[in-house]
Amino acid sequence: MGEKQASRYCAHCGKNVLATGTTPNHLLHLILSLVTGGLWIVIWILVSIGKIGGYRCTQCGKRV
């Protein structure tokens, strides 16, 4: 897993902040997809597009 950083607006802090998030481990998701007969692909897609996980504010820790 890698780490990604971007400038995002944090509603809790009320300003633009540096936000961090993790990138998905695609090899792990591939293995889980094979083991579960493809059922894990839905989770993999949600993680990849940022619906699960996403960015967090580096100052307050809330999701942005």
mmCIF file of the N, C-alpha and C atoms, coordinates in Angstrom:
data_MODEL
# 
_entry.id   MODEL 
# 
loop_
_atom_site.group_PDB 
_atom_site.id 
_atom_site.type_symbol 
_atom_site.label_atom_id 
_atom_site.label_alt_id 
_atom_site.label_comp_id 
_atom_site.label_asym_id 
_atom_site.label_entity_id 
_atom_site.label_seq_id 
_atom_site.pdbx_PDB_ins_code 
_atom_site.Cartn_x 
_atom_site.Cartn_y 
_atom_site.Cartn_z 
_atom_site.occupancy 
_atom_site.B_iso_or_equiv 
_atom_site.pdbx_formal_charge 
_atom_site.auth_seq_id 
_atom_site.auth_comp_id 
_atom_site.auth_asym_id 
_atom_site.auth_atom_id 
_atom_site.pdbx_PDB_model_num 
ATOM 1   N N  . MET A 1 1  ? 0.832   -1.181  0.000  1.00 0.00 ? 1  MET A N  1 
ATOM 2   C CA . MET A 1 1  ? 0.000   0.000   0.000  1.00 0.00 ? 1  MET A CA 1 
ATOM 3   C C  . MET A 1 1  ? 0.873   1.240   0.000  1.00 0.00 ? 1  MET A C  1 
ATOM 4   N N  . GLY A 1 2  ? 0.521   2.143   -0.849 1.00 0.00 ? 2  GLY A N  1 
ATOM 5   C CA . GLY A 1 2  ? 1.222   3.408   -0.898 1.00 0.00 ? 2  GLY A CA 1 
ATOM 6   C C  . GLY A 1 2  ? 0.394   4.484   -0.229 1.00 0.00 ? 2  GLY A C  1 
ATOM 7   N N  . GLU A 1 3  ? 0.920   5.677   -0.246 1.00 0.00 ? 3  GLU A N  1 
ATOM 8   C CA . GLU A 1 3  ? 0.199   6.792   0.351  1.00 0.00 ? 3  GLU A CA 1 
ATOM 9   C C  . GLU A 1 3  ? 0.057   7.885   -0.682 1.00 0.00 ? 3  GLU A C  1 
ATOM 10  N N  . LYS A 1 4  ? -1.140  8.484   -0.731 1.00 0.00 ? 4  LYS A N  1 
ATOM 11  C CA . LYS A 1 4  ? -1.393  9.578   -1.657 1.00 0.00 ? 4  LYS A CA 1 
ATOM 12  C C  . LYS A 1 4  ? -1.701  10.832  -0.848 1.00 0.00 ? 4  LYS A C  1 
ATOM 13  N N  . GLN A 1 5  ? -1.350  11.988  -1.395 1.00 0.00 ? 5  GLN A N  1 
ATOM 14  C CA . GLN A 1 5  ? -1.591  13.264  -0.736 1.00 0.00 ? 5  GLN A CA 1 
ATOM 15  C C  . GLN A 1 5  ? -2.214  14.220  -1.730 1.00 0.00 ? 5  GLN A C  1 
ATOM 16  N N  . ALA A 1 6  ? -3.113  15.053  -1.239 1.00 0.00 ? 6  ALA A N  1 
ATOM 17  C CA . ALA A 1 6  ? -3.753  16.049  -2.086 1.00 0.00 ? 6  ALA A CA 1 
ATOM 18  C C  . ALA A 1 6  ? -4.252  17.191  -1.214 1.00 0.00 ? 6  ALA A C  1 
ATOM 19  N N  . SER A 1 7  ? -4.425  18.343  -1.821 1.00 0.00 ? 7  SER A N  1 
ATOM 20  C CA . SER A 1 7  ? -5.015  19.473  -1.122 1.00 0.00 ? 7  SER A CA 1 
ATOM 21  C C  . SER A 1 7  ? -6.530  19.345  -1.218 1.00 0.00 ? 7  SER A C  1 
ATOM 22  N N  . ARG A 1 8  ? -7.204  19.351  -0.076 1.00 0.00 ? 8  ARG A N  1 
ATOM 23  C CA . ARG A 1 8  ? -8.656  19.197  -0.018 1.00 0.00 ? 8  ARG A CA 1 
ATOM 24  C C  . ARG A 1 8  ? -9.226  20.207  0.976  1.00 0.00 ? 8  ARG A C  1 
ATOM 25  N N  . TYR A 1 9  ? -10.519 20.516  0.820  1.00 0.00 ? 9  TYR A N  1 
ATOM 26  C CA . TYR A 1 9  ? -11.199 21.390  1.770  1.00 0.00 ? 9  TYR A CA 1 
ATOM 27  C C  . TYR A 1 9  ? -11.757 20.549  2.908  1.00 0.00 ? 9  TYR A C  1 
ATOM 28  N N  . CYS A 1 10 ? -11.420 20.896  4.131  1.00 0.00 ? 10 CYS A N  1 
ATOM 29  C CA . CYS A 1 10 ? -11.930 20.201  5.318  1.00 0.00 ? 10 CYS A CA 1 
ATOM 30  C C  . CYS A 1 10 ? -13.031 21.064  5.926  1.00 0.00 ? 10 CYS A C  1 
ATOM 31  N N  . ALA A 1 11 ? -14.260 20.547  5.927  1.00 0.00 ? 11 ALA A N  1 
ATOM 32  C CA . ALA A 1 11 ? -15.389 21.292  6.488  1.00 0.00 ? 11 ALA A CA 1 
ATOM 33  C C  . ALA A 1 11 ? -15.243 21.457  8.001  1.00 0.00 ? 11 ALA A C  1 
ATOM 34  N N  . HIS A 1 12 ? -14.630 20.507  8.660  1.00 0.00 ? 12 HIS A N  1 
ATOM 35  C CA . HIS A 1 12 ? -14.455 20.582  10.114 1.00 0.00 ? 12 HIS A CA 1 
ATOM 36  C C  . HIS A 1 12 ? -13.462 21.681  10.482 1.00 0.00 ? 12 HIS A C  1 
ATOM 37  N N  . CYS A 1 13 ? -12.353 21.770  9.750  1.00 0.00 ? 13 CYS A N  1 
ATOM 38  C CA . CYS A 1 13 ? -11.341 22.814  10.004 1.00 0.00 ? 13 CYS A CA 1 
ATOM 39  C C  . CYS A 1 13 ? -11.726 24.143  9.360  1.00 0.00 ? 13 CYS A C  1 
ATOM 40  N N  . GLY A 1 14 ? -12.553 24.091  8.310  1.00 0.00 ? 14 GLY A N  1 
ATOM 41  C CA . GLY A 1 14 ? -12.987 25.303  7.632  1.00 0.00 ? 14 GLY A CA 1 
ATOM 42  C C  . GLY A 1 14 ? -11.955 25.905  6.696  1.00 0.00 ? 14 GLY A C  1 
ATOM 43  N N  . LYS A 1 15 ? -11.040 25.086  6.176  1.00 0.00 ? 15 LYS A N  1 
ATOM 44  C CA . LYS A 1 15 ? -10.007 25.604  5.272  1.00 0.00 ? 15 LYS A CA 1 
ATOM 45  C C  . LYS A 1 15 ? -9.450  24.475  4.414  1.00 0.00 ? 15 LYS A C  1 
ATOM 46  N N  . ASN A 1 16 ? -8.658  24.866  3.414  1.00 0.00 ? 16 ASN A N  1 
ATOM 47  C CA . ASN A 1 16 ? -7.964  23.870  2.601  1.00 0.00 ? 16 ASN A CA 1 
ATOM 48  C C  . ASN A 1 16 ? -6.799  23.312  3.409  1.00 0.00 ? 16 ASN A C  1 
ATOM 49  N N  . VAL A 1 17 ? -6.671  21.996  3.386  1.00 0.00 ? 17 VAL A N  1 
ATOM 50  C CA . VAL A 1 17 ? -5.621  21.321  4.155  1.00 0.00 ? 17 VAL A CA 1 
ATOM 51  C C  . VAL A 1 17 ? -4.976  20.255  3.287  1.00 0.00 ? 17 VAL A C  1 
ATOM 52  N N  . LEU A 1 18 ? -3.829  19.777  3.740  1.00 0.00 ? 18 LEU A N  1 
ATOM 53  C CA . LEU A 1 18 ? -3.202  18.631  3.103  1.00 0.00 ? 18 LEU A CA 1 
ATOM 54  C C  . LEU A 1 18 ? -3.912  17.388  3.614  1.00 0.00 ? 18 LEU A C  1 
ATOM 55  N N  . ALA A 1 19 ? -4.439  16.597  2.705  1.00 0.00 ? 19 ALA A N  1 
ATOM 56  C CA . ALA A 1 19 ? -5.144  15.374  3.079  1.00 0.00 ? 19 ALA A CA 1 
ATOM 57  C C  . ALA A 1 19 ? -4.349  14.179  2.582  1.00 0.00 ? 19 ALA A C  1 
ATOM 58  N N  . THR A 1 20 ? -4.355  13.113  3.359  1.00 0.00 ? 20 THR A N  1 
ATOM 59  C CA . THR A 1 20 ? -3.634  11.904  2.976  1.00 0.00 ? 20 THR A CA 1 
ATOM 60  C C  . THR A 1 20 ? -4.593  10.723  2.917  1.00 0.00 ? 20 THR A C  1 
ATOM 61  N N  . GLY A 1 21 ? -4.221  9.761   2.127  1.00 0.00 ? 21 GLY A N  1 
ATOM 62  C CA . GLY A 1 21 ? -4.988  8.530   2.011  1.00 0.00 ? 21 GLY A CA 1 
ATOM 63  C C  . GLY A 1 21 ? -4.075  7.417   1.544  1.00 0.00 ? 21 GLY A C  1 
ATOM 64  N N  . THR A 1 22 ? -4.569  6.207   1.589  1.00 0.00 ? 22 THR A N  1 
ATOM 65  C CA . THR A 1 22 ? -3.767  5.070   1.146  1.00 0.00 ? 22 THR A CA 1 
ATOM 66  C C  . THR A 1 22 ? -4.252  4.594   -0.216 1.00 0.00 ? 22 THR A C  1 
ATOM 67  N N  . THR A 1 23 ? -3.335  4.073   -0.994 1.00 0.00 ? 23 THR A N  1 
ATOM 68  C CA . THR A 1 23 ? -3.698  3.489   -2.280 1.00 0.00 ? 23 THR A CA 1 
ATOM 69  C C  . THR A 1 23 ? -3.956  2.002   -2.073 1.00 0.00 ? 23 THR A C  1 
ATOM 70  N N  . PRO A 1 24 ? -4.861  1.433   -2.854 1.00 0.00 ? 24 PRO A N  1 
ATOM 71  C CA . PRO A 1 24 ? -5.185  0.017   -2.661 1.00 0.00 ? 24 PRO A CA 1 
ATOM 72  C C  . PRO A 1 24 ? -4.039  -0.907  -3.059 1.00 0.00 ? 24 PRO A C  1 
ATOM 73  N N  . ASN A 1 25 ? -3.939  -2.022  -2.377 1.00 0.00 ? 25 ASN A N  1 
ATOM 74  C CA . ASN A 1 25 ? -2.973  -3.062  -2.700 1.00 0.00 ? 25 ASN A CA 1 
ATOM 75  C C  . ASN A 1 25 ? -3.637  -3.966  -3.744 1.00 0.00 ? 25 ASN A C  1 
ATOM 76  N N  . HIS A 1 26 ? -3.365  -3.701  -5.010 1.00 0.00 ? 26 HIS A N  1 
ATOM 77  C CA . HIS A 1 26 ? -4.068  -4.389  -6.087 1.00 0.00 ? 26 HIS A CA 1 
ATOM 78  C C  . HIS A 1 26 ? -3.780  -5.887  -6.124 1.00 0.00 ? 26 HIS A C  1 
ATOM 79  N N  . LEU A 1 27 ? -2.585  -6.294  -5.765 1.00 0.00 ? 27 LEU A N  1 
ATOM 80  C CA . LEU A 1 27 ? -2.273  -7.726  -5.745 1.00 0.00 ? 27 LEU A CA 1 
ATOM 81  C C  . LEU A 1 27 ? -3.138  -8.450  -4.713 1.00 0.00 ? 27 LEU A C  1 
ATOM 82  N N  . LEU A 1 28 ? -3.279  -7.877  -3.536 1.00 0.00 ? 28 LEU A N  1 
ATOM 83  C CA . LEU A 1 28 ? -4.121  -8.473  -2.501 1.00 0.00 ? 28 LEU A CA 1 
ATOM 84  C C  . LEU A 1 28 ? -5.573  -8.560  -2.963 1.00 0.00 ? 28 LEU A C  1 
ATOM 85  N N  . HIS A 1 29 ? -6.074  -7.493  -3.586 1.00 0.00 ? 29 HIS A N  1 
ATOM 86  C CA . HIS A 1 29 ? -7.456  -7.497  -4.067 1.00 0.00 ? 29 HIS A CA 1 
ATOM 87  C C  . HIS A 1 29 ? -7.654  -8.519  -5.183 1.00 0.00 ? 29 HIS A C  1 
ATOM 88  N N  . LEU A 1 30 ? -6.659  -8.698  -6.031 1.00 0.00 ? 30 LEU A N  1 
ATOM 89  C CA . LEU A 1 30 ? -6.743  -9.719  -7.079 1.00 0.00 ? 30 LEU A CA 1 
ATOM 90  C C  . LEU A 1 30 ? -6.833  -11.112 -6.464 1.00 0.00 ? 30 LEU A C  1 
ATOM 91  N N  . ILE A 1 31 ? -5.993  -11.385 -5.487 1.00 0.00 ? 31 ILE A N  1 
ATOM 92  C CA . ILE A 1 31 ? -6.014  -12.694 -4.823 1.00 0.00 ? 31 ILE A CA 1 
ATOM 93  C C  . ILE A 1 31 ? -7.358  -12.919 -4.133 1.00 0.00 ? 31 ILE A C  1 
ATOM 94  N N  . LEU A 1 32 ? -7.860  -11.912 -3.427 1.00 0.00 ? 32 LEU A N  1 
ATOM 95  C CA . LEU A 1 32 ? -9.157  -12.045 -2.762 1.00 0.00 ? 32 LEU A CA 1 
ATOM 96  C C  . LEU A 1 32 ? -10.285 -12.241 -3.769 1.00 0.00 ? 32 LEU A C  1 
ATOM 97  N N  . SER A 1 33 ? -10.190 -11.591 -4.920 1.00 0.00 ? 33 SER A N  1 
ATOM 98  C CA . SER A 1 33 ? -11.201 -11.776 -5.964 1.00 0.00 ? 33 SER A CA 1 
ATOM 99  C C  . SER A 1 33 ? -11.187 -13.197 -6.498 1.00 0.00 ? 33 SER A C  1 
ATOM 100 N N  . LEU A 1 34 ? -10.002 -13.761 -6.668 1.00 0.00 ? 34 LEU A N  1 
ATOM 101 C CA . LEU A 1 34 ? -9.899  -15.142 -7.150 1.00 0.00 ? 34 LEU A CA 1 
ATOM 102 C C  . LEU A 1 34 ? -10.419 -16.131 -6.110 1.00 0.00 ? 34 LEU A C  1 
ATOM 103 N N  . VAL A 1 35 ? -10.064 -15.912 -4.845 1.00 0.00 ? 35 VAL A N  1 
ATOM 104 C CA . VAL A 1 35 ? -10.477 -16.825 -3.768 1.00 0.00 ? 35 VAL A CA 1 
ATOM 105 C C  . VAL A 1 35 ? -11.997 -16.799 -3.565 1.00 0.00 ? 35 VAL A C  1 
ATOM 106 N N  . THR A 1 36 ? -12.607 -15.621 -3.696 1.00 0.00 ? 36 THR A N  1 
ATOM 107 C CA . THR A 1 36 ? -14.052 -15.502 -3.460 1.00 0.00 ? 36 THR A CA 1 
ATOM 108 C C  . THR A 1 36 ? -14.871 -15.683 -4.735 1.00 0.00 ? 36 THR A C  1 
ATOM 109 N N  . GLY A 1 37 ? -14.249 -16.105 -5.794 1.00 0.00 ? 37 GLY A N  1 
ATOM 110 C CA . GLY A 1 37 ? -14.978 -16.329 -7.044 1.00 0.00 ? 37 GLY A CA 1 
ATOM 111 C C  . GLY A 1 37 ? -15.501 -15.054 -7.679 1.00 0.00 ? 37 GLY A C  1 
ATOM 112 N N  . GLY A 1 38 ? -14.809 -13.948 -7.466 1.00 0.00 ? 38 GLY A N  1 
ATOM 113 C CA . GLY A 1 38 ? -15.189 -12.681 -8.089 1.00 0.00 ? 38 GLY A CA 1 
ATOM 114 C C  . GLY A 1 38 ? -16.053 -11.783 -7.220 1.00 0.00 ? 38 GLY A C  1 
ATOM 115 N N  . LEU A 1 39 ? -16.510 -12.274 -6.082 1.00 0.00 ? 39 LEU A N  1 
ATOM 116 C CA . LEU A 1 39 ? -17.368 -11.455 -5.221 1.00 0.00 ? 39 LEU A CA 1 
ATOM 117 C C  . LEU A 1 39 ? -16.639 -10.242 -4.648 1.00 0.00 ? 39 LEU A C  1 
ATOM 118 N N  . TRP A 1 40 ? -15.337 -10.360 -4.473 1.00 0.00 ? 40 TRP A N  1 
ATOM 119 C CA . TRP A 1 40 ? -14.549 -9.275  -3.889 1.00 0.00 ? 40 TRP A CA 1 
ATOM 120 C C  . TRP A 1 40 ? -14.358 -8.114  -4.864 1.00 0.00 ? 40 TRP A C  1 
ATOM 121 N N  . ILE A 1 41 ? -14.652 -8.305  -6.140 1.00 0.00 ? 41 ILE A N  1 
ATOM 122 C CA . ILE A 1 41 ? -14.444 -7.256  -7.148 1.00 0.00 ? 41 ILE A CA 1 
ATOM 123 C C  . ILE A 1 41 ? -15.243 -6.000  -6.811 1.00 0.00 ? 41 ILE A C  1 
ATOM 124 N N  . VAL A 1 42 ? -16.430 -6.155  -6.241 1.00 0.00 ? 42 VAL A N  1 
ATOM 125 C CA . VAL A 1 42 ? -17.256 -4.997  -5.867 1.00 0.00 ? 42 VAL A CA 1 
ATOM 126 C C  . VAL A 1 42 ? -16.522 -4.138  -4.835 1.00 0.00 ? 42 VAL A C  1 
ATOM 127 N N  . ILE A 1 43 ? -15.954 -4.775  -3.824 1.00 0.00 ? 43 ILE A N  1 
ATOM 128 C CA . ILE A 1 43 ? -15.195 -4.048  -2.802 1.00 0.00 ? 43 ILE A CA 1 
ATOM 129 C C  . ILE A 1 43 ? -13.971 -3.384  -3.424 1.00 0.00 ? 43 ILE A C  1 
ATOM 130 N N  . TRP A 1 44 ? -13.287 -4.103  -4.299 1.00 0.00 ? 44 TRP A N  1 
ATOM 131 C CA . TRP A 1 44 ? -12.095 -3.589  -4.969 1.00 0.00 ? 44 TRP A CA 1 
ATOM 132 C C  . TRP A 1 44 ? -12.422 -2.311  -5.738 1.00 0.00 ? 44 TRP A C  1 
ATOM 133 N N  . ILE A 1 45 ? -13.531 -2.320  -6.456 1.00 0.00 ? 45 ILE A N  1 
ATOM 134 C CA . ILE A 1 45 ? -13.939 -1.143  -7.232 1.00 0.00 ? 45 ILE A CA 1 
ATOM 135 C C  . ILE A 1 45 ? -14.233 0.028   -6.302 1.00 0.00 ? 45 ILE A C  1 
ATOM 136 N N  . LEU A 1 46 ? -14.965 -0.220  -5.218 1.00 0.00 ? 46 LEU A N  1 
ATOM 137 C CA . LEU A 1 46 ? -15.285 0.857   -4.277 1.00 0.00 ? 46 LEU A CA 1 
ATOM 138 C C  . LEU A 1 46 ? -14.033 1.440   -3.633 1.00 0.00 ? 46 LEU A C  1 
ATOM 139 N N  . VAL A 1 47 ? -13.081 0.597   -3.303 1.00 0.00 ? 47 VAL A N  1 
ATOM 140 C CA . VAL A 1 47 ? -11.821 1.071   -2.722 1.00 0.00 ? 47 VAL A CA 1 
ATOM 141 C C  . VAL A 1 47 ? -11.030 1.874   -3.757 1.00 0.00 ? 47 VAL A C  1 
ATOM 142 N N  . SER A 1 48 ? -11.009 1.406   -4.987 1.00 0.00 ? 48 SER A N  1 
ATOM 143 C CA . SER A 1 48 ? -10.219 2.067   -6.034 1.00 0.00 ? 48 SER A CA 1 
ATOM 144 C C  . SER A 1 48 ? -10.754 3.445   -6.389 1.00 0.00 ? 48 SER A C  1 
ATOM 145 N N  . ILE A 1 49 ? -12.085 3.628   -6.373 1.00 0.00 ? 49 ILE A N  1 
ATOM 146 C CA . ILE A 1 49 ? -12.634 4.936   -6.726 1.00 0.00 ? 49 ILE A CA 1 
ATOM 147 C C  . ILE A 1 49 ? -12.781 5.848   -5.512 1.00 0.00 ? 49 ILE A C  1 
ATOM 148 N N  . GLY A 1 50 ? -12.420 5.341   -4.332 1.00 0.00 ? 50 GLY A N  1 
ATOM 149 C CA . GLY A 1 50 ? -12.385 6.190   -3.150 1.00 0.00 ? 50 GLY A CA 1 
ATOM 150 C C  . GLY A 1 50 ? -13.648 6.235   -2.329 1.00 0.00 ? 50 GLY A C  1 
ATOM 151 N N  . LYS A 1 51 ? -14.627 5.389   -2.612 1.00 0.00 ? 51 LYS A N  1 
ATOM 152 C CA . LYS A 1 51 ? -15.850 5.384   -1.816 1.00 0.00 ? 51 LYS A CA 1 
ATOM 153 C C  . LYS A 1 51 ? -15.612 4.798   -0.430 1.00 0.00 ? 51 LYS A C  1 
ATOM 154 N N  . ILE A 1 52 ? -14.632 3.924   -0.324 1.00 0.00 ? 52 ILE A N  1 
ATOM 155 C CA . ILE A 1 52 ? -14.237 3.355   0.968  1.00 0.00 ? 52 ILE A CA 1 
ATOM 156 C C  . ILE A 1 52 ? -12.806 3.823   1.218  1.00 0.00 ? 52 ILE A C  1 
ATOM 157 N N  . GLY A 1 53 ? -12.560 4.352   2.366  1.00 0.00 ? 53 GLY A N  1 
ATOM 158 C CA . GLY A 1 53 ? -11.216 4.863   2.653  1.00 0.00 ? 53 GLY A CA 1 
ATOM 159 C C  . GLY A 1 53 ? -11.159 6.342   2.345  1.00 0.00 ? 53 GLY A C  1 
ATOM 160 N N  . GLY A 1 54 ? -10.668 6.712   1.186  1.00 0.00 ? 54 GLY A N  1 
ATOM 161 C CA . GLY A 1 54 ? -10.608 8.107   0.783  1.00 0.00 ? 54 GLY A CA 1 
ATOM 162 C C  . GLY A 1 54 ? -9.536  8.893   1.518  1.00 0.00 ? 54 GLY A C  1 
ATOM 163 N N  . TYR A 1 55 ? -9.694  10.206  1.493  1.00 0.00 ? 55 TYR A N  1 
ATOM 164 C CA . TYR A 1 55 ? -8.714  11.100  2.098  1.00 0.00 ? 55 TYR A CA 1 
ATOM 165 C C  . TYR A 1 55 ? -9.136  11.495  3.509  1.00 0.00 ? 55 TYR A C  1 
ATOM 166 N N  . ARG A 1 56 ? -8.129  11.765  4.348  1.00 0.00 ? 56 ARG A N  1 
ATOM 167 C CA . ARG A 1 56 ? -8.356  12.259  5.710  1.00 0.00 ? 56 ARG A CA 1 
ATOM 168 C C  . ARG A 1 56 ? -7.524  13.517  5.919  1.00 0.00 ? 56 ARG A C  1 
ATOM 169 N N  . CYS A 1 57 ? -8.093  14.462  6.646  1.00 0.00 ? 57 CYS A N  1 
ATOM 170 C CA . CYS A 1 57 ? -7.408  15.707  6.988  1.00 0.00 ? 57 CYS A CA 1 
ATOM 171 C C  . CYS A 1 57 ? -6.217  15.393  7.890  1.00 0.00 ? 57 CYS A C  1 
ATOM 172 N N  . THR A 1 58 ? -5.074  16.004  7.600  1.00 0.00 ? 58 THR A N  1 
ATOM 173 C CA . THR A 1 58 ? -3.885  15.753  8.421  1.00 0.00 ? 58 THR A CA 1 
ATOM 174 C C  . THR A 1 58 ? -3.925  16.537  9.734  1.00 0.00 ? 58 THR A C  1 
ATOM 175 N N  . GLN A 1 59 ? -4.834  17.508  9.848  1.00 0.00 ? 59 GLN A N  1 
ATOM 176 C CA . GLN A 1 59 ? -4.894  18.313  11.069 1.00 0.00 ? 59 GLN A CA 1 
ATOM 177 C C  . GLN A 1 59 ? -5.905  17.776  12.080 1.00 0.00 ? 59 GLN A C  1 
ATOM 178 N N  . CYS A 1 60 ? -7.091  17.355  11.604 1.00 0.00 ? 60 CYS A N  1 
ATOM 179 C CA . CYS A 1 60 ? -8.120  16.896  12.542 1.00 0.00 ? 60 CYS A CA 1 
ATOM 180 C C  . CYS A 1 60 ? -8.437  15.409  12.405 1.00 0.00 ? 60 CYS A C  1 
ATOM 181 N N  . GLY A 1 61 ? -8.042  14.783  11.293 1.00 0.00 ? 61 GLY A N  1 
ATOM 182 C CA . GLY A 1 61 ? -8.272  13.356  11.100 1.00 0.00 ? 61 GLY A CA 1 
ATOM 183 C C  . GLY A 1 61 ? -9.626  12.992  10.527 1.00 0.00 ? 61 GLY A C  1 
ATOM 184 N N  . LYS A 1 62 ? -10.473 13.971  10.256 1.00 0.00 ? 62 LYS A N  1 
ATOM 185 C CA . LYS A 1 62 ? -11.802 13.701  9.693  1.00 0.00 ? 62 LYS A CA 1 
ATOM 186 C C  . LYS A 1 62 ? -11.691 13.410  8.204  1.00 0.00 ? 62 LYS A C  1 
ATOM 187 N N  . ARG A 1 63 ? -12.690 12.672  7.671  1.00 0.00 ? 63 ARG A N  1 
ATOM 188 C CA . ARG A 1 63 ? -12.729 12.417  6.226  1.00 0.00 ? 63 ARG A CA 1 
ATOM 189 C C  . ARG A 1 63 ? -13.044 13.695  5.485  1.00 0.00 ? 63 ARG A C  1 
ATOM 190 N N  . VAL A 1 64 ? -12.369 13.906  4.369  1.00 0.00 ? 64 VAL A N  1 
ATOM 191 C CA . VAL A 1 64 ? -12.622 15.090  3.532  1.00 0.00 ? 64 VAL A CA 1 
ATOM 192 C C  . VAL A 1 64 ? -13.033 14.661  2.150  1.00 0.00 ? 64 VAL A C  1 
# 
